Amino acid sequence: MASFSRMQGTGSAVAMIVGSCVSLQFGAALAVQIFPLAGSWAVTAARLAIAAVLLAVFVRPRVRQWSRAQWKVVCALGASLAAMNGSFYAAIERIPLGVAVSIEFLGPLVLAAVLSRRRVDLCWAGVALVGMAMLGIESAVHSTSLDPIGVLFALLAAGFWSLYILTNARVAQEVPGTGGLAVALAVGAVCVMPVGLMQGIEAFADPKVLAIVALVALLSSAIPYSLELAALRRIPRNVFGVLLSLEPIFATLAGWLLLHQSAGVLRLSAIALVIVATVGTVVTAEKKQSSTIDPTDELQRPSQPSPV
């Protein structure tokens, strides 16, 4: 009976993570469809603001009790969220969703390799880089080449994802609960707002556009985080990290179904290499035996969603 209950718990956790990945990537695909109306940076600002309000209503952060040090780390997290989300949306405005997500996964992979300094982690990062080289080859030999500016934005998003992981870890240490994330989302919205205003945020005066952005905020923020937090209570973090590495697959599927983005053999192979590298990083991190807690272990498991 106990083993059956554990199986049920694991099965529901897997369903939650798959649901999170689907929600996150289909939310991103939905966002792409309103970029022509408002621009990627304006959508980023509006989505972060809506997500901040939704989260604040539920967690009610006690900001009056925060110290100056706590405010600093929360603002740093907000700035990294703004840069990560803005860069990612600017990337998927120009290149296929699955490709952008795969490139973005380089961030935590390279960060884990640098902080770990283990050869095996460097090897996994190398596998992911081979995948990126394959994307470059495909772009060179096919007429439908990848937009270099879009690739650059995806690489920036990867770098800012690494920064997000570091700052989020600091916020988790300094600020109890999830109030820090709610305020960080608001800070991120304020950071992106100037660029969003220049792009044409007046498009959100249209109730239909605003409703779509609110739906994007739910699909890309509220629902994924709720499902992932529930899943983490049922399965180990290493299993969670392995399942989360399937995001590029769901991103490619969402791009194909909603955005009519095709993917050739080279592109699919490149995405597969990124997934293999991510799974390898998570699994080998779990096999590392140590009598003390290694602060880099959490960074070797991409256990946080890509753009919030």
Buried (B, 14 or more C-beta within 10 A) or exposed (E): EEEEEEEEBBEBBBEBBBBBBBBBBBBBBBBBEBBEBBBBBBBBBBBBBBBBBBBBEEBEBEBEEBEEEBBEBBBBBBBBBBBBBBBBBBBBBBBBBBBBBBBBBBBBBBBBBBBBEBEBBBBBBEBBBBBBEBBBEBBEEEEEEBBEEBBBBBBBBBBBBBBBBBBBBBBBEBBEEBBBBBBBBBBBBBBBBEBBEEBEBEBBEEEEBBEBBBBBBBBBBBBBBBBBEBBBEBBEBBBBBBBBBBBBBBBBBBBBEBBEBEBEEBBBBBBBBBBBBBBBBBBBBBEBEEEEEEEBBBBBBBBBBBBB
